Amino acid sequence: MSGLEDALQRDEYLLFIREHGPLAFRMILQPLVATAIAIRAGLRDARSGRRPFAVLVATEPAQRRQLLGELWGDIGRLYLLAVVIDMIFQLVVSRSVDVLQALAIAAILAFPAYLVARGLTNRIARRRLAARAGGTS
């Protein structure tokens, strides 16, 4: 049980230091970049008349593989860069690297911001497109 407790304490320390320490900008920068990418994708979805991305992933199992491939295409490089930055940070701070932790932290920062921003952008853009089409008739 001591090994598990040590790992949890180390993870808490690394998470805390991320928020206040040397690469804290990553806590803001990565979600912002994911949001910018998501806005472009949400506008693309709205122009094509597609429903919000997260709704499609959740409700259309036949399209899920294609949609997740599209997600990876949109933020794959961002995710990989975030993982590398996190692993460098871990190496500098704790002199070791936990790849699973780096993968998890990068996902926690990028994917929720992406999904929320893409869905909201799609909804807002579709309403504006509909209002514009209704006003020009």
N, CA, C and O atoms as CSV, one atom per row, in Angstrom:
chain,resi,resn,atom,element,x,y,z
A,1,MET,N,N,0.816,-1.199,0.000
A,1,MET,CA,C,0.000,0.000,0.000
A,1,MET,C,C,0.858,1.261,0.000
A,1,MET,O,O,0.420,2.309,-0.476
A,2,SER,N,N,2.062,1.169,0.524
A,2,SER,CA,C,2.955,2.320,0.576
A,2,SER,C,C,3.324,2.796,-0.829
A,2,SER,O,O,3.426,3.999,-1.066
A,3,GLY,N,N,3.524,1.862,-1.761
A,3,GLY,CA,C,3.858,2.229,-3.136
A,3,GLY,C,C,2.741,3.008,-3.798
A,3,GLY,O,O,2.991,3.974,-4.519
A,4,LEU,N,N,1.509,2.591,-3.554
A,4,LEU,CA,C,0.361,3.287,-4.108
A,4,LEU,C,C,0.241,4.681,-3.506
A,4,LEU,O,O,-0.005,5.652,-4.222
A,5,GLU,N,N,0.414,4.780,-2.198
A,5,GLU,CA,C,0.348,6.085,-1.538
A,5,GLU,C,C,1.438,7.010,-2.058
A,5,GLU,O,O,1.193,8.195,-2.282
A,6,ASP,N,N,2.637,6.479,-2.252
A,6,ASP,CA,C,3.737,7.290,-2.784
A,6,ASP,C,C,3.399,7.810,-4.181
A,6,ASP,O,O,3.639,8.976,-4.494
A,7,ALA,N,N,2.842,6.936,-5.013
A,7,ALA,CA,C,2.487,7.331,-6.372
A,7,ALA,C,C,1.417,8.421,-6.362
A,7,ALA,O,O,1.505,9.388,-7.118
A,8,LEU,N,N,0.411,8.264,-5.506
A,8,LEU,CA,C,-0.648,9.267,-5.422
A,8,LEU,C,C,-0.120,10.607,-4.930
A,8,LEU,O,O,-0.508,11.657,-5.443
A,9,GLN,N,N,0.762,10.573,-3.937
A,9,GLN,CA,C,1.342,11.813,-3.436
A,9,GLN,C,C,2.186,12.483,-4.512
A,9,GLN,O,O,2.150,13.705,-4.655
A,10,ARG,N,N,2.945,11.695,-5.270
A,10,ARG,CA,C,3.772,12.241,-6.335
A,10,ARG,C,C,2.882,12.875,-7.399
A,10,ARG,O,O,3.173,13.967,-7.887
A,11,ASP,N,N,1.802,12.192,-7.758
A,11,ASP,CA,C,0.899,12.724,-8.771
A,11,ASP,C,C,0.239,14.014,-8.296
A,11,ASP,O,O,0.104,14.963,-9.070
A,12,GLU,N,N,-0.174,14.057,-7.025
A,12,GLU,CA,C,-0.745,15.286,-6.476
A,12,GLU,C,C,0.270,16.412,-6.540
A,12,GLU,O,O,-0.074,17.536,-6.907
A,13,TYR,N,N,1.521,16.127,-6.186
A,13,TYR,CA,C,2.580,17.125,-6.218
A,13,TYR,C,C,2.779,17.634,-7.644
A,13,TYR,O,O,2.877,18.841,-7.864
A,14,LEU,N,N,2.841,16.719,-8.613
A,14,LEU,CA,C,3.063,17.125,-9.994
A,14,LEU,C,C,1.887,17.928,-10.528
A,14,LEU,O,O,2.090,18.892,-11.267
A,15,LEU,N,N,0.668,17.556,-10.174
A,15,LEU,CA,C,-0.490,18.321,-10.611
A,15,LEU,C,C,-0.490,19.715,-9.988
A,15,LEU,O,O,-0.795,20.698,-10.663
A,16,PHE,N,N,-0.147,19.800,-8.703
A,16,PHE,CA,C,-0.117,21.089,-8.026
A,16,PHE,C,C,0.972,21.978,-8.620
A,16,PHE,O,O,0.729,23.157,-8.880
A,17,ILE,N,N,2.144,21.441,-8.835
A,17,ILE,CA,C,3.263,22.218,-9.351
A,17,ILE,C,C,2.958,22.713,-10.765
A,17,ILE,O,O,3.411,23.789,-11.156
A,18,ARG,N,N,2.208,21.948,-11.516
A,18,ARG,CA,C,1.838,22.363,-12.867
A,18,ARG,C,C,1.021,23.637,-12.824
A,18,ARG,O,O,1.165,24.512,-13.678
A,19,GLU,N,N,0.167,23.733,-11.829
A,19,GLU,CA,C,-0.716,24.876,-11.746
A,19,GLU,C,C,0.032,26.150,-11.353
A,19,GLU,O,O,-0.370,27.247,-11.739
A,20,HIS,N,N,1.110,26.014,-10.593
A,20,HIS,CA,C,1.787,27.195,-10.071
A,20,HIS,C,C,3.256,27.274,-10.469
A,20,HIS,O,O,3.891,28.300,-10.226
A,21,GLY,N,N,3.802,26.259,-11.054
A,21,GLY,CA,C,5.227,26.194,-11.270
A,21,GLY,C,C,5.656,26.548,-12.674
A,21,GLY,O,O,4.947,27.263,-13.381
A,22,PRO,N,N,6.822,26.050,-13.090
A,22,PRO,CA,C,7.431,26.387,-14.365
A,22,PRO,C,C,6.600,26.070,-15.585
A,22,PRO,O,O,6.913,26.952,-16.384
A,23,LEU,N,N,5.922,25.471,-16.018
A,23,LEU,CA,C,5.149,25.273,-17.224
A,23,LEU,C,C,3.649,25.467,-16.972
A,23,LEU,O,O,2.811,24.830,-17.609
A,24,ALA,N,N,3.334,26.355,-16.036
A,24,ALA,CA,C,1.924,26.587,-15.709
A,24,ALA,C,C,1.163,27.174,-16.893
A,24,ALA,O,O,-0.051,27.002,-16.998
A,25,PHE,N,N,1.874,27.872,-17.789
A,25,PHE,CA,C,1.222,28.444,-18.963
A,25,PHE,C,C,0.499,27.369,-19.783
A,25,PHE,O,O,-0.449,27.670,-20.508
A,26,ARG,N,N,0.940,26.141,-19.668
A,26,ARG,CA,C,0.354,25.033,-20.396
A,26,ARG,C,C,-1.089,24.780,-19.980
A,26,ARG,O,O,-1.906,24.330,-20.783
A,27,MET,N,N,-1.395,25.071,-18.722
A,27,MET,CA,C,-2.757,24.883,-18.215
A,27,MET,C,C,-3.748,25.816,-18.925
A,27,MET,O,O,-4.945,25.535,-18.983
A,28,ILE,N,N,-3.238,26.915,-19.458
A,28,ILE,CA,C,-4.080,27.869,-20.182
A,28,ILE,C,C,-3.903,27.712,-21.687
A,28,ILE,O,O,-4.877,27.708,-22.440
A,29,LEU,N,N,-2.653,27.584,-22.117
A,29,LEU,CA,C,-2.349,27.552,-23.539
A,29,LEU,C,C,-2.975,26.357,-24.257
A,29,LEU,O,O,-3.575,26.522,-25.319
A,30,GLN,N,N,-2.845,25.179,-23.700
A,30,GLN,CA,C,-3.359,23.993,-24.388
A,30,GLN,C,C,-4.874,24.040,-24.578
A,30,GLN,O,O,-5.340,23.769,-25.685
A,31,PRO,N,N,-5.667,24.370,-23.557
A,31,PRO,CA,C,-7.115,24.490,-23.812
A,31,PRO,C,C,-7.457,25.607,-24.799
A,31,PRO,O,O,-8.412,25.479,-25.565
A,32,LEU,N,N,-6.684,26.708,-24.791
A,32,LEU,CA,C,-6.950,27.786,-25.741
A,32,LEU,C,C,-6.697,27.340,-27.178
A,32,LEU,O,O,-7.489,27.640,-28.071
A,33,VAL,N,N,-5.613,26.637,-27.397
A,33,VAL,CA,C,-5.314,26.138,-28.749
A,33,VAL,C,C,-6.377,25.124,-29.166
A,33,VAL,O,O,-6.854,25.156,-30.300
A,34,ALA,N,N,-6.747,24.233,-28.260
A,34,ALA,CA,C,-7.798,23.260,-28.568
A,34,ALA,C,C,-9.107,23.970,-28.907
A,34,ALA,O,O,-9.840,23.532,-29.794
A,35,THR,N,N,-9.401,25.059,-28.205
A,35,THR,CA,C,-10.615,25.831,-28.464
A,35,THR,C,C,-10.557,26.486,-29.838
A,35,THR,O,O,-11.551,26.483,-30.565
A,36,ALA,N,N,-9.412,27.045,-30.200
A,36,ALA,CA,C,-9.270,27.669,-31.521
A,36,ALA,C,C,-9.478,26.641,-32.632
A,36,ALA,O,O,-10.150,26.924,-33.624
A,37,ILE,N,N,-8.913,25.474,-32.470
A,37,ILE,CA,C,-9.085,24.411,-33.456
A,37,ILE,C,C,-10.552,23.980,-33.504
A,37,ILE,O,O,-11.096,23.718,-34.577
A,38,ALA,N,N,-11.180,23.912,-32.339
A,38,ALA,CA,C,-12.585,23.495,-32.261
A,38,ALA,C,C,-13.518,24.511,-32.904
A,38,ALA,O,O,-14.526,24.128,-33.499
A,39,ILE,N,N,-13.209,25.776,-32.798
A,39,ILE,CA,C,-14.053,26.806,-33.410
A,39,ILE,C,C,-14.064,26.634,-34.924
A,39,ILE,O,O,-15.117,26.712,-35.556
A,40,ARG,N,N,-12.892,26.402,-35.500
A,40,ARG,CA,C,-12.831,26.153,-36.949
A,40,ARG,C,C,-13.664,24.925,-37.326
A,40,ARG,O,O,-14.414,24.947,-38.301
A,41,ALA,N,N,-13.521,23.863,-36.543
A,41,ALA,CA,C,-14.263,22.632,-36.832
A,41,ALA,C,C,-15.767,22.836,-36.636
A,41,ALA,O,O,-16.565,22.322,-37.420
A,42,GLY,N,N,-16.158,23.575,-35.608
A,42,GLY,CA,C,-17.575,23.843,-35.358
A,42,GLY,C,C,-18.211,24.658,-36.479
A,42,GLY,O,O,-19.356,24.411,-36.857
A,43,LEU,N,N,-17.469,25.630,-37.009
A,43,LEU,CA,C,-17.966,26.405,-38.144
A,43,LEU,C,C,-18.114,25.516,-39.376
A,43,LEU,O,O,-19.085,25.632,-40.124
A,44,ARG,N,N,-17.155,24.641,-39.577
A,44,ARG,CA,C,-17.219,23.689,-40.699
A,44,ARG,C,C,-18.466,22.796,-40.554
A,44,ARG,O,O,-19.183,22.553,-41.524
A,45,ASP,N,N,-18.707,22.317,-39.328
A,45,ASP,CA,C,-19.889,21.487,-39.077
A,45,ASP,C,C,-21.175,22.250,-39.377
A,45,ASP,O,O,-22.086,21.718,-40.012
A,46,ALA,N,N,-21.245,23.496,-38.918
A,46,ALA,CA,C,-22.465,24.293,-39.104
A,46,ALA,C,C,-22.728,24.546,-40.581
A,46,ALA,O,O,-23.868,24.454,-41.036
A,47,ARG,N,N,-21.676,24.866,-41.332
A,47,ARG,CA,C,-21.849,25.114,-42.766
A,47,ARG,C,C,-22.348,23.873,-43.501
A,47,ARG,O,O,-23.086,23.974,-44.481
A,48,SER,N,N,-21.938,22.704,-43.018
A,48,SER,CA,C,-22.367,21.471,-43.674
A,48,SER,C,C,-23.713,20.974,-43.134
A,48,SER,O,O,-24.253,19.987,-43.633
A,49,GLY,N,N,-24.254,21.655,-42.120
A,49,GLY,CA,C,-25.549,21.284,-41.555
A,49,GLY,C,C,-25.487,20.114,-40.592
A,49,GLY,O,O,-26.513,19.518,-40.263
A,50,ARG,N,N,-24.289,19.784,-40.142
A,50,ARG,CA,C,-24.120,18.642,-39.233
A,50,ARG,C,C,-24.468,19.045,-37.802
A,50,ARG,O,O,-24.212,20.173,-37.381
A,51,ARG,N,N,-25.054,18.106,-37.068
A,51,ARG,CA,C,-25.366,18.339,-35.651
A,51,ARG,C,C,-24.068,18.484,-34.852
A,51,ARG,O,O,-22.991,18.165,-35.357
A,52,PRO,N,N,-24.165,18.968,-33.597
A,52,PRO,CA,C,-22.965,19.117,-32.776
A,52,PRO,C,C,-22.173,17.805,-32.658
A,52,PRO,O,O,-22.743,16.719,-32.557
A,53,PHE,N,N,-20.857,17.944,-32.672
A,53,PHE,CA,C,-19.935,16.820,-32.744
A,53,PHE,C,C,-20.134,15.808,-31.623
A,53,PHE,O,O,-20.258,14.613,-31.896
A,54,ALA,N,N,-20.168,16.251,-30.379
A,54,ALA,CA,C,-20.296,15.332,-29.237
A,54,ALA,C,C,-21.623,14.581,-29.294
A,54,ALA,O,O,-21.691,13.415,-28.906
A,55,VAL,N,N,-22.678,15.240,-29.776
A,55,VAL,CA,C,-23.975,14.590,-29.906
A,55,VAL,C,C,-23.886,13.467,-30.941
A,55,VAL,O,O,-24.411,12.374,-30.727
A,56,LEU,N,N,-23.223,13.741,-32.052
A,56,LEU,CA,C,-23.061,12.715,-33.085
A,56,LEU,C,C,-22.250,11.529,-32.574
A,56,LEU,O,O,-22.600,10.375,-32.821
A,57,VAL,N,N,-21.163,11.820,-31.861
A,57,VAL,CA,C,-20.333,10.735,-31.329
A,57,VAL,C,C,-21.151,9.868,-30.378
A,57,VAL,O,O,-21.027,8.643,-30.387
A,58,ALA,N,N,-21.982,10.500,-29.562
A,58,ALA,CA,C,-22.757,9.765,-28.564
A,58,ALA,C,C,-23.949,9.017,-29.159
A,58,ALA,O,O,-24.345,7.975,-28.638
A,59,THR,N,N,-24.524,9.539,-30.245
A,59,THR,CA,C,-25.783,8.967,-30.732
A,59,THR,C,C,-25.690,8.234,-32.065
A,59,THR,O,O,-26.652,7.580,-32.469
A,60,GLU,N,N,-24.573,8.325,-32.748
A,60,GLU,CA,C,-24.429,7.694,-34.061
A,60,GLU,C,C,-23.285,6.690,-34.072
A,60,GLU,O,O,-22.194,7.009,-34.544
A,61,PRO,N,N,-23.512,5.480,-33.560
A,61,PRO,CA,C,-22.432,4.494,-33.498
A,61,PRO,C,C,-21.838,4.157,-34.861
A,61,PRO,O,O,-20.656,3.823,-34.942
A,62,ALA,N,N,-22.618,4.233,-35.925
A,62,ALA,CA,C,-22.110,3.918,-37.260
A,62,ALA,C,C,-21.076,4.941,-37.730
A,62,ALA,O,O,-20.181,4.606,-38.507
A,63,GLN,N,N,-21.193,6.180,-37.266
A,63,GLN,CA,C,-20.273,7.246,-37.662
A,63,GLN,C,C,-19.151,7.474,-36.657
A,63,GLN,O,O,-18.238,8.260,-36.911
A,64,ARG,N,N,-19.213,6.798,-35.529
A,64,ARG,CA,C,-18.298,7.083,-34.428
A,64,ARG,C,C,-16.830,6.976,-34.837
A,64,ARG,O,O,-16.032,7.854,-34.507
A,65,ARG,N,N,-16.471,5.925,-35.543
A,65,ARG,CA,C,-15.061,5.735,-35.942
A,65,ARG,C,C,-14.596,6.889,-36.826
A,65,ARG,O,O,-13.499,7.414,-36.630
A,66,GLN,N,N,-15.400,7.280,-37.776
A,66,GLN,CA,C,-15.051,8.393,-38.666
A,66,GLN,C,C,-14.914,9.692,-37.865
A,66,GLN,O,O,-13.975,10.463,-38.066
A,67,LEU,N,N,-15.859,9.918,-36.960
A,67,LEU,CA,C,-15.832,11.148,-36.160
A,67,LEU,C,C,-14.613,11.206,-35.251
A,67,LEU,O,O,-13.994,12.260,-35.108
A,68,LEU,N,N,-14.267,10.085,-34.641
A,68,LEU,CA,C,-13.087,10.076,-33.770
A,68,LEU,C,C,-11.812,10.247,-34.586
A,68,LEU,O,O,-10.851,10.850,-34.109
A,69,GLY,N,N,-11.791,9.730,-35.795
A,69,GLY,CA,C,-10.661,9.971,-36.687
A,69,GLY,C,C,-10.540,11.444,-37.032
A,69,GLY,O,O,-9.437,11.984,-37.106
A,70,GLU,N,N,-11.672,12.087,-37.242
A,70,GLU,CA,C,-11.697,13.522,-37.509
A,70,GLU,C,C,-11.194,14.307,-36.296
A,70,GLU,O,O,-10.447,15.275,-36.443
A,71,LEU,N,N,-11.606,13.885,-35.103
A,71,LEU,CA,C,-11.136,14.507,-33.866
A,71,LEU,C,C,-9.615,14.416,-33.783
A,71,LEU,O,O,-8.941,15.410,-33.511
A,72,TRP,N,N,-9.077,13.215,-34.019
A,72,TRP,CA,C,-7.624,13.036,-33.945
A,72,TRP,C,C,-6.930,13.896,-35.002
A,72,TRP,O,O,-5.869,14.463,-34.741
A,73,GLY,N,N,-7.521,13.994,-36.186
A,73,GLY,CA,C,-6.944,14.829,-37.234
A,73,GLY,C,C,-6.900,16.295,-36.835
A,73,GLY,O,O,-5.954,17.011,-37.165
A,74,ASP,N,N,-7.929,16.734,-36.125
A,74,ASP,CA,C,-7.979,18.137,-35.700
A,74,ASP,C,C,-6.990,18.451,-34.578
A,74,ASP,O,O,-6.295,19.466,-34.633
A,75,ILE,N,N,-6.920,17.590,-33.564
A,75,ILE,CA,C,-6.085,17.966,-32.413
A,75,ILE,C,C,-4.962,16.975,-32.120
A,75,ILE,O,O,-4.361,17.017,-31.047
A,76,GLY,N,N,-4.683,16.100,-33.053
A,76,GLY,CA,C,-3.623,15.111,-32.840
A,76,GLY,C,C,-2.261,15.731,-32.549
A,76,GLY,O,O,-1.587,15.340,-31.596
A,77,ARG,N,N,-1.857,16.700,-33.373
A,77,ARG,CA,C,-0.545,17.337,-33.159
A,77,ARG,C,C,-0.495,18.071,-31.828
A,77,ARG,O,O,0.503,18.003,-31.110
A,78,LEU,N,N,-1.572,18.770,-31.502
A,78,LEU,CA,C,-1.650,19.468,-30.218
A,78,LEU,C,C,-1.489,18.484,-29.067
A,78,LEU,O,O,-0.745,18.735,-28.119
A,79,TYR,N,N,-2.193,17.364,-29.161
A,79,TYR,CA,C,-2.134,16.356,-28.106
A,79,TYR,C,C,-0.724,15.786,-27.967
A,79,TYR,O,O,-0.207,15.665,-26.857
A,80,LEU,N,N,-0.108,15.440,-29.088
A,80,LEU,CA,C,1.250,14.887,-29.040
A,80,LEU,C,C,2.241,15.903,-28.464
A,80,LEU,O,O,3.106,15.539,-27.668
A,81,LEU,N,N,2.121,17.162,-28.860
A,81,LEU,CA,C,3.004,18.201,-28.325
A,81,LEU,C,C,2.790,18.358,-26.819
A,81,LEU,O,O,3.752,18.506,-26.066
A,82,ALA,N,N,1.547,18.326,-26.386
A,82,ALA,CA,C,1.256,18.455,-24.953
A,82,ALA,C,C,1.852,17.293,-24.170
A,82,ALA,O,O,2.370,17.488,-23.071
A,83,VAL,N,N,1.785,16.090,-24.725
A,83,VAL,CA,C,2.374,14.926,-24.049
A,83,VAL,C,C,3.885,15.101,-23.924
A,83,VAL,O,O,4.453,14.841,-22.864
A,84,VAL,N,N,4.534,15.537,-24.992
A,84,VAL,CA,C,5.994,15.734,-24.957
A,84,VAL,C,C,6.362,16.814,-23.942
A,84,VAL,O,O,7.296,16.637,-23.160
A,85,ILE,N,N,5.638,17.923,-23.953
A,85,ILE,CA,C,5.914,18.998,-22.988
A,85,ILE,C,C,5.740,18.486,-21.564
A,85,ILE,O,O,6.555,18.783,-20.691
A,86,ASP,N,N,4.684,17.721,-21.328
A,86,ASP,CA,C,4.436,17.188,-19.997
A,86,ASP,C,C,5.553,16.245,-19.561
A,86,ASP,O,O,5.979,16.279,-18.406
A,87,MET,N,N,6.028,15.404,-20.480
A,87,MET,CA,C,7.098,14.473,-20.125
A,87,MET,C,C,8.401,15.224,-19.829
A,87,MET,O,O,9.141,14.837,-18.924
A,88,ILE,N,N,8.689,16.289,-20.581
A,88,ILE,CA,C,9.871,17.108,-20.293
A,88,ILE,C,C,9.732,17.749,-18.923
A,88,ILE,O,O,10.684,17.776,-18.143
A,89,PHE,N,N,8.543,18.267,-18.633
A,89,PHE,CA,C,8.280,18.868,-17.331
A,89,PHE,C,C,8.517,17.864,-16.210
A,89,PHE,O,O,9.181,18.172,-15.221
A,90,GLN,N,N,7.969,16.657,-16.371
A,90,GLN,CA,C,8.151,15.622,-15.351
A,90,GLN,C,C,9.633,15.314,-15.153
A,90,GLN,O,O,10.097,15.154,-14.023
A,91,LEU,N,N,10.358,15.236,-16.240
A,91,LEU,CA,C,11.787,14.931,-16.167
A,91,LEU,C,C,12.542,16.018,-15.406
A,91,LEU,O,O,13.418,15.721,-14.593
A,92,VAL,N,N,12.200,17.276,-15.673
A,92,VAL,CA,C,12.866,18.390,-14.998
A,92,VAL,C,C,12.505,18.434,-13.519
A,92,VAL,O,O,13.376,18.626,-12.671
A,93,VAL,N,N,11.219,18.257,-13.205
A,93,VAL,CA,C,10.752,18.403,-11.829
A,93,VAL,C,C,11.053,17.183,-10.970
A,93,VAL,O,O,11.545,17.316,-9.850
A,94,SER,N,N,10.758,15.988,-11.494
A,94,SER,CA,C,10.876,14.805,-10.639
A,94,SER,C,C,11.963,13.824,-11.078
A,94,SER,O,O,12.129,12.763,-10.477
A,95,ARG,N,N,12.699,14.185,-12.127
A,95,ARG,CA,C,13.796,13.333,-12.628
A,95,ARG,C,C,13.316,11.961,-13.099
A,95,ARG,O,O,14.106,11.020,-13.172
A,96,SER,N,N,12.043,11.843,-13.415
A,96,SER,CA,C,11.497,10.607,-13.971
A,96,SER,C,C,10.335,10.977,-14.884
A,96,SER,O,O,9.833,12.101,-14.855
A,97,VAL,N,N,9.923,10.016,-15.687
A,97,VAL,CA,C,8.831,10.264,-16.625
A,97,VAL,C,C,7.765,9.184,-16.445
A,97,VAL,O,O,8.067,7.990,-16.434
A,98,ASP,N,N,6.541,9.615,-16.306
A,98,ASP,CA,C,5.392,8.714,-16.235
A,98,ASP,C,C,4.556,8.981,-17.483
A,98,ASP,O,O,3.784,9.939,-17.528
A,99,VAL,N,N,4.713,8.134,-18.486
A,99,VAL,CA,C,4.059,8.343,-19.772
A,99,VAL,C,C,2.545,8.336,-19.636
A,99,VAL,O,O,1.868,9.158,-20.254
A,100,LEU,N,N,2.007,7.431,-18.846
A,100,LEU,CA,C,0.555,7.374,-18.678
A,100,LEU,C,C,0.012,8.663,-18.074
A,100,LEU,O,O,-1.054,9.140,-18.461
A,101,GLN,N,N,0.753,9.219,-17.125
A,101,GLN,CA,C,0.314,10.481,-16.532
A,101,GLN,C,C,0.344,11.594,-17.575
A,101,GLN,O,O,-0.569,12.418,-17.629
A,102,ALA,N,N,1.382,11.623,-18.399
A,102,ALA,CA,C,1.473,12.645,-19.442
A,102,ALA,C,C,0.313,12.509,-20.434
A,102,ALA,O,O,-0.275,13.509,-20.845
A,103,LEU,N,N,-0.009,11.289,-20.812
A,103,LEU,CA,C,-1.131,11.059,-21.722
A,103,LEU,C,C,-2.450,11.520,-21.105
A,103,LEU,O,O,-3.280,12.134,-21.775
A,104,ALA,N,N,-2.628,11.219,-19.829
A,104,ALA,CA,C,-3.869,11.591,-19.141
A,104,ALA,C,C,-3.999,13.101,-18.990
A,104,ALA,O,O,-5.058,13.663,-19.268
A,105,ILE,N,N,-2.934,13.760,-18.554
A,105,ILE,CA,C,-2.990,15.214,-18.346
A,105,ILE,C,C,-3.264,15.926,-19.655
A,105,ILE,O,O,-4.078,16.849,-19.702
A,106,ALA,N,N,-2.591,15.507,-20.723
A,106,ALA,CA,C,-2.817,16.134,-22.029
A,106,ALA,C,C,-4.268,15.956,-22.467
A,106,ALA,O,O,-4.876,16.889,-22.993
A,107,ALA,N,N,-4.820,14.778,-22.257
A,107,ALA,CA,C,-6.212,14.526,-22.633
A,107,ALA,C,C,-7.173,15.351,-21.781
A,107,ALA,O,O,-8.162,15.879,-22.291
A,108,ILE,N,N,-6.887,15.461,-20.502
A,108,ILE,CA,C,-7.748,16.221,-19.591
A,108,ILE,C,C,-7.790,17.694,-19.989
A,108,ILE,O,O,-8.828,18.344,-19.863
A,109,LEU,N,N,-6.676,18.215,-20.465
A,109,LEU,CA,C,-6.626,19.632,-20.833
A,109,LEU,C,C,-7.195,19.900,-22.227
A,109,LEU,O,O,-7.815,20.942,-22.438
A,110,ALA,N,N,-7.002,18.997,-23.173
A,110,ALA,CA,C,-7.369,19.284,-24.563
A,110,ALA,C,C,-8.776,18.849,-24.936
A,110,ALA,O,O,-9.540,19.650,-25.476
A,111,PHE,N,N,-9.133,17.619,-24.665
A,111,PHE,CA,C,-10.373,17.072,-25.210
A,111,PHE,C,C,-11.641,17.756,-24.699
A,111,PHE,O,O,-12.508,18.068,-25.514
A,112,PRO,N,N,-11.797,18.004,-23.410
A,112,PRO,CA,C,-13.035,18.679,-22.968
A,112,PRO,C,C,-13.193,20.069,-23.581
A,112,PRO,O,O,-14.285,20.440,-24.009
A,113,ALA,N,N,-12.100,20.837,-23.624
A,113,ALA,CA,C,-12.175,22.175,-24.216
A,113,ALA,C,C,-12.576,22.086,-25.682
A,113,ALA,O,O,-13.389,22.876,-26.162
A,114,TYR,N,N,-12.005,21.127,-26.380
A,114,TYR,CA,C,-12.316,20.933,-27.791
A,114,TYR,C,C,-13.794,20.580,-27.988
A,114,TYR,O,O,-14.479,21.199,-28.802
A,115,LEU,N,N,-14.275,19.596,-27.248
A,115,LEU,CA,C,-15.657,19.142,-27.428
A,115,LEU,C,C,-16.668,20.239,-27.103
A,115,LEU,O,O,-17.635,20.431,-27.839
A,116,VAL,N,N,-16.448,20.950,-26.014
A,116,VAL,CA,C,-17.379,22.016,-25.621
A,116,VAL,C,C,-17.350,23.147,-26.646
A,116,VAL,O,O,-18.402,23.611,-27.085
A,117,ALA,N,N,-16.167,23.588,-27.024
A,117,ALA,CA,C,-16.067,24.714,-27.961
A,117,ALA,C,C,-16.620,24.353,-29.340
A,117,ALA,O,O,-17.275,25.175,-29.981
A,118,ARG,N,N,-16.361,23.138,-29.791
A,118,ARG,CA,C,-16.869,22.737,-31.108
A,118,ARG,C,C,-18.394,22.683,-31.105
A,118,ARG,O,O,-19.033,23.145,-32.051
A,119,GLY,N,N,-18.975,22.127,-30.057
A,119,GLY,CA,C,-20.427,22.052,-29.973
A,119,GLY,C,C,-21.083,23.419,-29.873
A,119,GLY,O,O,-22.065,23.691,-30.564
A,120,LEU,N,N,-20.546,24.279,-29.017
A,120,LEU,CA,C,-21.125,25.624,-28.867
A,120,LEU,C,C,-20.998,26.431,-30.154
A,120,LEU,O,O,-21.933,27.121,-30.561
A,121,THR,N,N,-19.839,26.339,-30.785
A,121,THR,CA,C,-19.637,27.064,-32.044
A,121,THR,C,C,-20.635,26.590,-33.091
A,121,THR,O,O,-21.228,27.401,-33.803
A,122,ASN,N,N,-20.817,25.298,-33.181
A,122,ASN,CA,C,-21.759,24.738,-34.148
A,122,ASN,C,C,-23.165,25.269,-33.884
A,122,ASN,O,O,-23.842,25.725,-34.805
A,123,ARG,N,N,-23.599,25.210,-32.638
A,123,ARG,CA,C,-24.958,25.653,-32.307
A,123,ARG,C,C,-25.157,27.137,-32.618
A,123,ARG,O,O,-26.165,27.522,-33.210
A,124,ILE,N,N,-24.193,27.965,-32.217
A,124,ILE,CA,C,-24.312,29.411,-32.462
A,124,ILE,C,C,-24.294,29.704,-33.960
A,124,ILE,O,O,-25.101,30.492,-34.452
A,125,ALA,N,N,-23.382,29.075,-34.674
A,125,ALA,CA,C,-23.271,29.323,-36.117
A,125,ALA,C,C,-24.503,28.837,-36.862
A,125,ALA,O,O,-24.962,29.503,-37.790
A,126,ARG,N,N,-25.051,27.684,-36.473
A,126,ARG,CA,C,-26.262,27.189,-37.150
A,126,ARG,C,C,-27.436,28.128,-36.921
A,126,ARG,O,O,-28.231,28.353,-37.834
A,127,ARG,N,N,-27.559,28.677,-35.722
A,127,ARG,CA,C,-28.647,29.633,-35.441
A,127,ARG,C,C,-28.485,30.892,-36.290
A,127,ARG,O,O,-29.455,31.408,-36.843
A,128,ARG,N,N,-27.248,31.380,-36.385
A,128,ARG,CA,C,-27.007,32.583,-37.187
A,128,ARG,C,C,-27.271,32.319,-38.664
A,128,ARG,O,O,-27.858,33.152,-39.354
A,129,LEU,N,N,-26.837,31.158,-39.146
A,129,LEU,CA,C,-27.088,30.802,-40.540
A,129,LEU,C,C,-28.587,30.688,-40.810
A,129,LEU,O,O,-29.069,31.124,-41.856
A,130,ALA,N,N,-29.317,30.103,-39.871
A,130,ALA,CA,C,-30.766,29.957,-40.019
A,130,ALA,C,C,-31.450,31.318,-39.990
A,130,ALA,O,O,-32.377,31.563,-40.762
A,131,ALA,N,N,-30.998,32.204,-39.105
A,131,ALA,CA,C,-31.585,33.541,-39.013
A,131,ALA,C,C,-31.312,34.332,-40.297
A,131,ALA,O,O,-32.179,35.051,-40.794
A,132,ARG,N,N,-30.098,34.187,-40.817
A,132,ARG,CA,C,-29.734,34.861,-42.043
A,132,ARG,C,C,-30.568,34.339,-43.225
A,132,ARG,O,O,-31.029,35.115,-44.062
A,133,ALA,N,N,-30.749,33.024,-43.279
A,133,ALA,CA,C,-31.543,32.428,-44.363
A,133,ALA,C,C,-33.015,32.825,-44.229
A,133,ALA,O,O,-33.692,33.047,-45.233
A,134,GLY,N,N,-33.506,32.913,-43.004
A,134,GLY,CA,C,-34.895,33.300,-42.774
A,134,GLY,C,C,-35.123,34.775,-43.082
A,134,GLY,O,O,-36.210,35.155,-43.516
A,135,GLY,N,N,-34.122,35.599,-42.864
A,135,GLY,CA,C,-34.238,37.045,-43.091
A,135,GLY,C,C,-34.130,37.428,-44.546
A,135,GLY,O,O,-34.614,38.491,-44.934
A,136,THR,N,N,-33.511,36.598,-45.366
A,136,THR,CA,C,-33.322,36.932,-46.781
A,136,THR,C,C,-34.433,36.387,-47.669
A,136,THR,O,O,-34.440,36.647,-48.872
A,137,SER,N,N,-35.359,35.644,-47.107
A,137,SER,CA,C,-36.417,35.028,-47.939
A,137,SER,C,C,-37.430,36.015,-48.370
A,137,SER,O,O,-38.378,35.660,-49.070
